C-alpha cells in the first residue's frame, strides 16, 4: 500500500508548514511538484521496499499551465487499489493572506505587479482552485492557527499509529462583537452568564485566571450549561468519528472573547482530552481589548 498526501490551497495559507510536518512524519515530501510528473512520482513510491511507502507533495497555482488537469490526475489515482490518497486543502481569509504577504514581503504567484495587487490575485487563485477545494478530503482554515496547532492537526489526521480518536477538535473562544469564527462547525453562546468584566478586580484578568474561573463556577447556570454542552458532545462526537470526520471546530462566544468564553473553552478542551480526543485551544480575541482594560 502506498500512502499519498496531496497538499494544495491558497498561497500563504500554511502549505509549506504542512509539508514540513509530513516530512517529519516520514513522508517523502516534494514542494511544487510539476503536475505532469505526479504519475511518475507515485510509481517511484510504489517501488519502495520494506515499510509502507509514504509520499506527499504540494501542487498549486505555481504550475498554472497544468493546473486544470490536476483534478483528473487525482481522480485517476483514487481508483488505484494499492494507493490511499488524501487531499488537504489549506485556506485563510483574504485579509489574513494579505497581511501574511505584507509581513513576509514575498510576491503572490499570481500578482504580476499591476494595480490590482495581492487581494485580486488571491481572489483569482481561489477561483482557479475551486474544483480542488470541492474534492478535498479536508478543508483547513488557518487564520487563527499557530504553526504548532497546524502541525498538530496534520499529525492527528494522518498518523495511523495514534491510539486516540482520529477526530481532532479545535476549541475556539471568541467575542461576538468581532464576528463568528468562519470555520466553526458548532457554536455556543455564553453571553447569558454574569460577566466578570463588571467586577473591577477581574476586569484586567482573563478566563484562564483561577480567580475568573472560580467566580464563574459560583454563578447560577454556569456548571449546568457546561455539563449540558459536555453531554451533547458526548453524544455527537462518536457519530462524527463514525462518518469519518477528521476535524471539528467548536466555537464558544461571549461579548468580547476574554472572560466567559475563554474559561468555558479551557474547561471543554480538558473534558474532550479526558474523553480521548485530540483537542487544541485558540483564544481568538483574548487580547483585543487589553489596552482598554489596563
C-alpha positions in Angstrom: 0.0 0.0 0.0 1.2 3.5 -0.9 0.0 6.4 1.2 -0.1 9.7 -0.7 -1.0 13.1 0.7 -1.6 15.9 -1.7 -1.4 19.4 -0.3 -3.0 22.3 -2.1 -4.8 25.6 -1.4 -4.3 29.3 -1.3 -0.8 30.8 -1.3 0.2 31.9 2.2 -2.3 29.5 4.0 0.3 27.2 5.6 1.0 24.6 2.9 4.8 24.8 3.4 4.4 24.2 7.1 2.1 21.3 6.5 4.6 19.7 4.1 7.4 20.1 6.7 5.2 18.3 9.2 4.6 15.5 6.7 8.3 15.2 6.1 8.9 14.9 9.9 6.3 12.1 9.9 8.3 10.0 7.4 6.7 11.1 4.2 8.9 11.7 1.1 7.9 15.3 0.5 8.2 17.4 -2.6 7.2 21.1 -2.9 5.7 22.4 -6.1 5.8 19.1 -7.9 5.1 19.6 -11.6 1.6 18.2 -12.3 2.7 16.1 -15.3 5.3 14.3 -13.1 2.8 13.2 -10.5 2.2 9.7 -12.0 6.0 9.1 -12.2 6.3 10.2 -8.6 3.7 7.8 -7.4 5.3 5.0 -9.5 8.6 5.6 -7.8 7.0 5.5 -4.4 5.3 2.2 -5.2 8.7 0.6 -5.8 9.8 1.2 -2.2 10.7 -1.9 -0.3 10.1 -2.8 3.3 7.9 -0.4 5.2 4.7 1.2 3.7 5.6 3.8 1.1 4.6 7.3 2.1 4.7 10.3 -0.2 3.5 13.9 -0.1 3.6 16.8 -2.4 2.3 20.4 -2.9 0.6 21.2 -6.2 -0.9 24.7 -6.6 -1.1 27.7 -8.9 2.6 27.9 -9.3 2.1 25.3 -12.0 -0.7 27.3 -13.6 -0.1 25.9 -17.1 -1.1 22.4 -16.0 -3.4 23.2 -13.0 -6.6 22.4 -15.0 -5.5 18.8 -15.4 -4.8 18.2 -11.7 -8.4 17.0 -10.7 -8.4 14.4 -13.4 -4.9 13.1 -12.3 -6.1 12.8 -8.7 -9.3 11.1 -9.7 -7.3 8.5 -11.6 -5.0 7.9 -8.6 -8.0 7.4 -6.3 -9.1 4.5 -8.4 -5.9 2.6 -7.8 -6.4 -0.3 -5.4 -2.9 -0.1 -3.9 -3.0 3.6 -3.3 -4.5 5.5 -0.4 -4.8 9.2 -1.3 -5.7 12.2 1.0 -6.2 15.7 -0.5 -5.8 18.5 2.0 -6.9 22.0 1.0 -5.5 24.9 3.0 -7.1 28.4 3.1 -7.5 31.6 5.1 -9.5 34.7 4.9 -8.4 37.3 2.3 -7.3 39.9 4.9 -5.2 37.3 6.7 -3.4 36.3 3.5 -2.8 39.9 2.5 -1.3 40.6 5.9 0.9 37.5 5.7 2.2 38.5 2.2 2.9 42.0 3.6 4.8 40.6 6.6 6.9 38.2 4.6 7.4 40.7 1.7 7.1 37.8 -0.8 5.1 38.2 -4.0 1.9 36.2 -4.6 2.5 33.8 -7.6 -0.4 35.4 -9.5 0.4 39.0 -8.7 2.0 40.5 -11.8 2.8 43.8 -10.2 -0.2 45.6 -11.6 -2.6 48.0 -10.0 -4.9 45.2 -8.8 -2.4 43.9 -6.2 -2.4 40.9 -3.9 -6.1 40.9 -3.0 -7.1 40.5 -6.6 -4.5 37.7 -7.0 -6.0 35.9 -4.0 -9.5 36.0 -5.5 -8.3 34.7 -8.9 -6.4 31.9 -7.1 -9.5 30.9 -5.1 -11.5 30.7 -8.4 -8.8 28.6 -10.1 -8.7 26.2 -7.1 -12.5 25.9 -6.6 -12.7 22.4 -8.1 -9.9 21.1 -6.0 -11.5 22.6 -2.8 -14.7 20.8 -3.6 -12.9 17.5 -4.0 -10.7 17.8 -0.9 -10.9 15.3 2.0 -10.4 18.1 4.4 -10.5 21.9 4.1 -8.3 23.5 6.8 -8.7 27.2 7.7 -5.5 28.5 9.2 -6.5 32.1 10.2 -6.1 31.7 13.9 -3.8 28.7 13.9 -0.2 28.9 15.3 2.4 26.8 13.5 2.2 24.3 16.3 -1.6 23.9 16.0 -1.3 23.4 12.3 1.3 20.7 12.7 -0.7 19.0 15.4 -3.8 19.0 13.2 -1.9 17.4 10.3 -0.3 14.8 12.6 -3.6 13.9 14.2 -5.3 13.5 10.8 -2.7 11.3 9.2 -0.7 9.3 11.8 -2.1 5.8 11.7 -0.3 4.7 14.8 -2.0 7.0 17.2 -4.2 5.4 19.9 -6.5 8.4 20.4 -9.6 9.2 18.3 -8.9 10.3 14.7 -11.2 13.3 15.2 -9.2 16.4 16.0 -11.2 19.0 17.9 -10.3 22.7 17.9 -11.9 24.8 20.6 -12.1 28.5 19.7 -13.1 31.2 22.2 -14.2 34.4 20.5 -16.1 37.7 21.0 -19.4 38.1 19.2 -18.7 41.8 18.6 -15.7 40.7 16.4 -17.8 38.2 14.4 -18.3 34.5 14.4 -15.3 32.2 13.5 -15.9 31.2 9.9 -14.5 27.7 10.4 -16.8 26.8 13.4 -18.9 23.6 13.0 -20.8 24.3 16.2 -21.2 27.5 18.3 -22.4 28.1 21.8 -23.3 31.5 23.3 -22.2 32.2 26.8 -23.4 35.8 26.9 -26.3 34.9 29.3 -23.8 34.3 32.1 -22.8 37.1 34.5 -19.8 39.0 33.0 -16.6 39.2 35.1 -15.8 42.3 33.2 -18.1 44.2 35.6 -16.1 43.1 38.6 -13.2 45.6 38.9 -10.9 43.0 40.4 -11.5 40.6 37.5 -11.7 43.1 34.6 -8.0 43.0 33.7 -7.7 39.2 34.0 -9.0 36.6 31.5 -10.7 33.3 31.6 -7.5 31.3 32.2 -7.0 33.0 35.5 -8.2 31.0 38.5 -10.0 34.0 40.0 -12.1 34.3 36.9 -12.9 30.6 36.6 -13.7 30.4 40.3 -16.1 33.4 40.0 -17.9 31.7 37.1 -18.2 28.4 38.9 -20.2 30.2 41.6 -22.7 31.7 39.2 -26.1 30.1 38.7 -26.2 28.2 35.4 -22.5 28.0 34.6 -21.9 24.5 35.7 -25.2 23.2 34.3 -24.5 24.9 31.0 -21.0 23.4 30.7 -22.3 19.9 31.7 -25.1 20.1 29.1 -22.6 21.0 26.4 -20.4 18.1 27.5 -23.4 15.8 27.3 -24.1 16.9 23.8 -20.5 16.5 22.7 -20.5 13.0 24.3 -23.5 12.2 22.1 -22.3 13.7 18.8 -18.5 13.1 18.8 -18.6 9.3 18.3 -21.1 9.8 15.4 -18.7 12.3 13.8 -16.0 9.7 14.1 -18.3 7.1 12.6 -18.9 9.1 9.5 -15.1 9.6 9.0 -14.9 13.3 10.0 -11.3 14.3 10.7 -11.7 17.9 12.0 -14.3 19.6 14.2 -14.2 23.2 15.4 -16.2 24.1 18.4 -16.8 27.9 19.0 -17.6 29.3 22.4 -18.5 33.0 22.3 -19.2 35.8 24.8 -19.3 39.6 24.2 -15.6 40.4 24.0 -13.9 36.9 24.0 -11.9 37.5 27.1 -13.6 36.0 30.2 -16.6 33.7 29.9 -15.8 32.1 26.6 -12.2 31.6 27.5 -13.0 29.9 30.8 -15.5 27.6 29.1 -13.2 26.8 26.2 -10.5 25.7 28.7 -13.0 23.5 30.6 -14.4 21.9 27.4 -11.0 21.2 25.9 -9.9 19.5 29.1 -13.1 17.4 29.0 -12.5 16.5 25.4 -9.0 15.3 26.1 -10.3 13.2 29.0 -12.7 11.7 26.6 -9.9 10.6 24.3 -10.0 13.3 21.7 -7.1 15.4 20.4 -8.1 18.9 21.4 -6.3 22.2 20.9 -7.4 25.7 22.1 -7.4 29.0 20.3 -8.4 32.2 22.2 -9.0 34.3 19.1 -9.9 37.6 20.7 -8.4 37.4 24.2 -6.1 40.3 23.7 -8.3 42.6 21.6 -9.3 44.9 24.5 -6.0 44.5 26.5 -5.1 48.2 26.3 -8.6 49.4 27.2 -8.7 47.1 30.3 -5.4 48.4 31.7 
